Amino acid sequence: MSNQGQDKYVLAFDHGTSGVKAAICSMKGEVLDFVFEETSLFLKGEGGAEQDPNDWWKAVLETSKRLIDKEMVSTDDIIAISCSSQWSGTVPVDQEGNHLMNAIIWMDSRGAHYLRKTLSGFPKIAGYPLKDVIRFIYKTGGAPGLSGKDPISHILFLKYEHPEIYENTYKFLECIDFLNFKFTGKFAASTTSIMLHWVTNTRTIHNIHYDKSLIKRLKIDKKKLPRLKGPNEILGTVSSEIADQLGLNSDVKVVMGAPDLLSAVIGSGAVMDYQGHVYIGTSSWVICHVPYKKTDISHNMAAIPSAIPGKYFVVNEQESAGACLNFLRDNILYNENEKYFGNPEVYKMFDEIVERVQPGSGRVIFTPWLYGERTPVEDHTVRGGFFNVSLSTKKEHLIRAAFEGVAYNSRWVMECVESFIKRRMDSLNMIGGGAQSDIWCQIYADVLKKTIRRVKDPIQANARGAALLASVALGYITFNDIPKIIQFSGTFRPIPENSRIYDQLYKEFLQIYKKNRKIYSRLNTMEI
């Protein structure tokens, strides 16, 4: 690892569902400062979820200006821009790059019907025609999610329900690729951002390319897909217009970057094979790198290309994690209290309350499936709830149960990952907003029966990962340097007596899904 460039910086972006964060980062991943701005989410009927790309871009410009105006570093020393962004989103744009409608984001399942119709045929395995199982798994390692939340389903939804938008689309861009276009004026997708379209052949990790037969099978137009570049490549320099607006030099490089999951892996420091990390934000996931291509179709898991050249990674994700605390705060506890509604300071109150409640929450179990699930079961009709509530149950039990329920689901997710890699992960690096909570980290250690290592400034993992990708792309560090760079702010080890309680409740957590999944399906598909 060279000392060269220690006074050079990256303007890194962490674009999530809740908003945009701009950060000034060193070439060794140190986050000097950041500015955040919220963006709106629009939930539509029948599973729709959209955001306005104009809101994203305005937030990018506003946060950048406010951050640069702090004059922490000279703009002459900002030499790169690198984005991390929410994944599995679709922005249809015309030839000038103007978006033709709101972005359809990762939560949107309206295209499920059209994907299932496109992939029709018998005999079926796990909901897919046998020929498609063989075709997709052989070439991509996975297959389009039947929940309809992948970009390919978004595109099919537009093709059949909004044909005028489909026809007028020049390119379908992922969220990160839209931001990169706004910075450079160049259309491109990375070999990582395009993955969830399921139209690239990934059998040879160093030769990922569009596959004509897959594109034909999914009945979309290849010309509407952007050219491919590696996540560590330089897309170009920032446009003169944007450079002038932000006060940057015109030779600032824009790195392709990677979506949130892939940037977070790097920002967590878990870049070696079989070294895992867990993220708790709006959603949650468990990820580790593997040196091979493999698929577990029964749990909707596959080894897919990493942002690190030559590596695959496996991810198992749950849709709702921190979102459950938001729901508890705004929809149940403080929906009419202006002081607390939408106030992030409530989370500190939650921590204090949870610390006073005994592990197990009086045997109340919370299921965090507030927006369906895609892994380890793909079930868009499953829903959340509190189970075993009695007249003796208090608010405090519900709050701790929410913390524990998210952790139970993470254990389910983690066990599938360990089965996939055929080995135990003795420790996990933890990142995300939820990792700021000492008590949640301890609950995770107790429920998962793992040592939890909290990464320093865990909420900065995505921005840090984007900056480190830029640092590698510009030659300042290598990926092998990253584990030596990442620092930790806490270590949490499982408490045996707590783990014994959670082992029992976790078994019942799994039974709740098994015994009720058909009820959820009926409730959320019936016409009333």
SVG drawing of the C-alpha trace seen along z (x, -y; Angstrom):
<svg xmlns="http://www.w3.org/2000/svg" viewBox="-65 -27 69 59">
<polyline fill="none" stroke="black" stroke-width="0.4" points="0.0,0.0 1.6,-3.2 1.5,-6.5 1.1,-8.2 -2.2,-10.1 -2.8,-10.4 -3.7,-14.1 -6.0,-13.3 -9.7,-12.7 -12.8,-11.1 -16.3,-12.8 -18.3,-9.6 -22.0,-9.1 -24.2,-6.7 -27.6,-6.8 -30.2,-4.8 -34.0,-4.6 -34.2,-7.2 -31.9,-9.8 -28.5,-10.8 -25.3,-11.1 -22.3,-12.9 -19.0,-12.3 -15.4,-13.5 -13.1,-10.4 -9.4,-9.9 -7.8,-7.3 -7.6,-5.0 -11.3,-5.2 -11.4,-7.7 -14.6,-9.7 -13.8,-13.3 -17.3,-14.5 -20.7,-14.0 -24.0,-15.7 -27.3,-13.9 -30.6,-14.9 -33.8,-12.9 -35.7,-11.9 -39.3,-10.9 -40.7,-7.4 -44.0,-6.8 -45.8,-3.6 -48.4,-2.7 -51.2,-0.2 -50.6,3.5 -47.0,3.5 -45.7,0.4 -42.7,-1.6 -41.3,-4.6 -39.0,-7.6 -38.3,-10.7 -34.8,-10.7 -34.9,-14.5 -35.1,-14.3 -32.0,-12.1 -30.0,-14.5 -31.1,-17.6 -30.0,-15.9 -26.7,-14.9 -26.0,-18.5 -27.2,-20.0 -25.3,-17.7 -22.1,-18.1 -22.3,-21.9 -22.9,-22.0 -20.0,-19.6 -17.6,-21.3 -18.5,-24.7 -17.1,-23.5 -13.7,-23.7 -12.3,-20.8 -10.0,-20.1 -9.0,-22.0 -11.1,-21.2 -7.8,-20.7 -7.2,-17.6 -10.6,-16.1 -9.6,-13.9 -12.4,-11.4 -16.2,-10.8 -17.5,-7.4 -21.1,-6.4 -22.8,-3.6 -26.5,-3.4 -29.6,-1.3 -29.7,1.7 -32.4,3.3 -34.0,0.1 -35.0,-0.9 -34.8,-4.4 -36.1,-4.6 -34.3,-7.5 -34.4,-9.0 -31.4,-9.7 -30.6,-12.9 -30.7,-11.0 -34.0,-12.5 -36.0,-10.1 -39.4,-9.3 -41.1,-8.5 -40.4,-7.9 -37.8,-5.3 -39.2,-1.9 -37.2,-0.8 -36.2,2.5 -39.4,2.7 -41.7,2.8 -43.3,6.1 -45.8,5.1 -43.9,6.9 -44.2,10.3 -47.2,11.4 -45.4,10.5 -42.2,12.3 -44.2,15.5 -46.1,15.2 -42.9,14.7 -41.2,17.7 -44.1,20.0 -43.8,23.7 -43.7,27.2 -42.4,29.1 -41.7,26.6 -39.0,26.6 -39.4,24.0 -41.8,22.1 -39.6,22.0 -39.8,24.1 -37.1,26.8 -35.5,25.5 -35.2,22.0 -33.7,23.4 -31.0,25.0 -30.5,22.1 -30.3,19.3 -28.4,21.2 -25.8,22.4 -25.2,19.0 -25.9,16.5 -25.8,18.6 -29.3,17.6 -32.6,16.6 -35.0,13.6 -36.8,13.4 -40.4,14.5 -41.3,11.8 -41.0,9.3 -38.6,7.0 -35.7,7.4 -35.2,4.8 -36.1,7.3 -39.6,7.5 -39.8,3.7 -38.9,3.6 -41.6,6.2 -44.1,4.2 -43.4,1.1 -43.5,3.1 -46.9,4.5 -48.6,1.8 -46.9,-1.4 -45.8,-0.5 -45.4,-4.1 -42.7,-4.5 -41.1,-1.3 -40.9,-2.3 -39.6,-5.7 -36.8,-4.4 -33.3,-4.7 -31.7,-3.0 -32.9,-1.4 -30.5,-2.4 -29.9,-1.1 -29.9,-3.9 -26.1,-4.1 -25.8,-4.2 -28.3,-7.0 -26.2,-9.1 -23.0,-8.3 -24.7,-9.5 -25.7,-12.8 -22.0,-13.3 -20.5,-12.4 -23.1,-12.4 -22.1,-8.8 -24.4,-5.7 -23.0,-2.6 -23.7,0.1 -21.2,2.0 -20.9,5.8 -22.2,5.6 -25.1,3.2 -26.5,5.1 -26.5,8.5 -30.1,8.5 -31.3,8.0 -30.3,11.7 -29.1,11.2 -25.4,11.5 -23.3,14.6 -21.1,14.8 -19.6,18.3 -16.1,16.8 -15.6,14.2 -13.2,12.2 -15.5,12.2 -18.9,11.1 -21.0,10.2 -24.6,9.9 -26.1,13.2 -28.3,12.9 -30.3,16.1 -31.2,14.8 -32.3,11.4 -34.4,13.2 -36.0,15.5 -37.0,12.5 -38.4,10.7 -36.7,7.4 -34.7,5.2 -30.9,5.5 -30.4,2.1 -32.2,0.6 -29.4,2.0 -26.3,-0.1 -22.8,1.0 -20.9,2.8 -17.8,1.7 -16.0,3.0 -16.9,1.5 -13.3,0.5 -13.0,-1.2 -13.0,-5.0 -16.2,-6.0 -14.9,-9.4 -14.3,-12.8 -17.0,-15.0 -18.8,-17.2 -17.7,-20.8 -21.2,-21.9 -21.3,-19.9 -17.6,-20.7 -18.5,-24.4 -21.6,-24.0 -19.7,-22.2 -16.5,-24.1 -14.4,-21.0 -11.6,-20.7 -12.7,-19.5 -10.3,-16.5 -12.0,-14.8 -12.4,-11.1 -15.8,-9.4 -15.4,-5.7 -18.1,-3.2 -18.6,-2.1 -21.0,0.5 -24.5,0.8 -25.0,0.7 -24.5,4.4 -21.2,4.6 -19.8,1.3 -20.8,2.2 -18.8,5.5 -15.7,3.4 -16.6,0.8 -17.0,3.6 -13.5,4.9 -14.8,8.4 -13.1,8.9 -11.4,12.2 -13.2,15.5 -15.6,16.8 -15.3,13.7 -18.8,12.5 -20.5,9.3 -24.0,8.3 -25.7,5.1 -28.7,3.5 -30.2,0.6 -33.7,0.2 -33.2,3.7 -30.6,6.2 -28.3,8.8 -25.5,11.3 -22.7,11.5 -19.5,13.3 -17.1,13.8 -16.6,17.2 -14.1,18.4 -16.6,20.3 -19.9,20.1 -22.7,21.9 -26.5,21.7 -29.1,22.7 -32.4,22.1 -34.5,23.3 -33.4,20.3 -33.0,17.9 -29.3,17.6 -26.4,17.6 -22.8,16.7 -22.7,13.6 -19.9,11.3 -18.3,9.1 -16.9,5.6 -13.5,7.3 -12.1,8.7 -12.1,12.4 -14.4,13.0 -18.0,14.0 -20.0,13.3 -23.2,14.8 -25.8,12.7 -29.0,13.5 -31.2,10.5 -34.2,9.6 -36.5,6.8 -37.3,5.1 -34.9,4.5 -34.5,0.9 -37.7,0.2 -39.4,2.2 -38.3,-0.4 -39.6,-3.2 -42.9,-1.4 -43.1,-0.9 -42.3,-4.6 -44.5,-6.2 -47.4,-3.8 -47.9,-2.4 -46.2,-4.3 -45.9,-7.9 -48.1,-8.4 -49.8,-11.4 -46.9,-12.8 -45.2,-15.6 -42.2,-15.5 -41.3,-11.9 -43.0,-11.1 -40.2,-10.7 -37.6,-11.7 -34.4,-9.5 -33.6,-10.4 -36.3,-8.0 -33.9,-5.1 -31.8,-6.2 -34.9,-6.0 -35.6,-2.5 -32.0,-1.4 -32.5,-2.5 -35.9,-0.8 -34.6,2.5 -31.7,2.6 -34.2,2.7 -36.2,5.7 -35.1,9.3 -34.0,11.3 -37.0,13.0 -39.4,10.0 -41.8,12.0 -41.9,14.6 -43.4,12.1 -42.1,12.8 -42.1,10.2 -41.9,11.3 -40.3,8.5 -41.9,9.3 -43.5,6.0 -43.0,5.8 -42.8,9.5 -39.5,11.4 -37.2,12.5 -34.7,14.6 -34.3,17.1 -37.9,17.7 -39.3,15.8 -42.7,14.8 -44.2,11.4 -47.4,12.1 -45.9,12.8 -46.5,10.1 -45.2,9.1 -46.8,9.2 -46.5,9.6 -47.2,13.1 -48.0,14.3 -49.2,10.9 -51.1,11.0 -52.7,8.5 -49.4,8.4 -47.5,7.4 -46.2,3.8 -44.8,1.3 -41.3,2.3 -41.8,5.9 -43.0,4.9 -39.9,2.7 -37.4,5.4 -39.3,8.0 -38.8,5.9 -35.1,5.8 -35.0,9.6 -37.4,10.5 -35.0,8.8 -32.1,10.8 -34.1,14.0 -34.6,13.4 -30.9,12.6 -30.1,16.0 -32.4,17.7 -30.6,15.8 -27.1,16.6 -27.8,20.3 -28.6,20.5 -25.3,18.7 -23.4,21.1 -25.1,24.0 -24.2,22.6 -20.5,22.2 -20.4,25.4 -18.6,23.9 -19.3,21.8 -18.5,18.1 -17.2,17.6 -17.5,13.8 -19.3,11.2 -18.3,7.6 -21.4,5.4 -22.3,2.2 -25.3,0.0 -27.3,-2.3 -28.5,0.5 -24.9,1.3 -24.7,-2.0 -26.9,-0.4 -24.8,1.5 -27.8,3.4 -28.8,4.5 -25.2,5.6 -25.4,7.7 -28.7,9.2 -27.2,10.2 -24.3,11.8 -26.7,13.7 -29.2,14.8 -26.6,15.7 -24.2,17.1 -21.4,15.2 -18.8,12.7 -19.9,9.4 -17.2,6.9 -18.7,3.5 -16.9,1.6 -15.9,-2.0 -18.4,-4.5 -20.7,-1.7 -23.2,-4.0 -20.4,-5.1 -19.7,-1.7 -21.3,-2.3 -19.5,-5.7 -16.3,-4.2 -16.6,-1.3 -17.3,-3.6 -14.2,-5.6 -12.0,-2.5 -13.2,-1.3 -12.0,-4.7 -8.7,-4.4 -8.1,-1.0 -9.2,-2.2 -6.7,-5.1 -3.9,-2.8 -3.5,-4.1 -4.3,-0.8 -5.1,2.8 -8.0,4.9 -5.6,6.9 -4.8,3.7 -8.4,3.2 -8.5,5.6 -5.6,3.7 -7.3,0.3 -10.7,1.1 -11.0,0.3 -13.5,1.6 -15.3,-0.3 -16.6,2.6 -16.6,6.4 -19.7,8.2 -19.6,11.9 -22.6,14.2 -23.8,14.6 -24.6,18.3 -27.7,17.9 -29.2,15.4 -28.4,17.7 -30.2,20.6 -33.4,18.5 -33.1,17.3 -32.5,20.9 -35.9,21.8 -37.7,18.7 -36.0,18.9 -37.4,22.4 -40.9,21.0 -40.1,18.0 -39.5,20.5 -42.7,22.3 -44.7,19.1 -43.8,18.8 -44.3,22.5 -47.7,22.6 -49.0,19.3 -47.6,18.8 -50.8,20.1 -52.9,17.8 -50.7,14.9 -51.1,15.9 -54.9,16.1 -55.2,12.8 -53.0,10.9 -54.3,12.3 -58.0,12.4 -60.3,9.8 -62.5,8.0"/>
</svg>
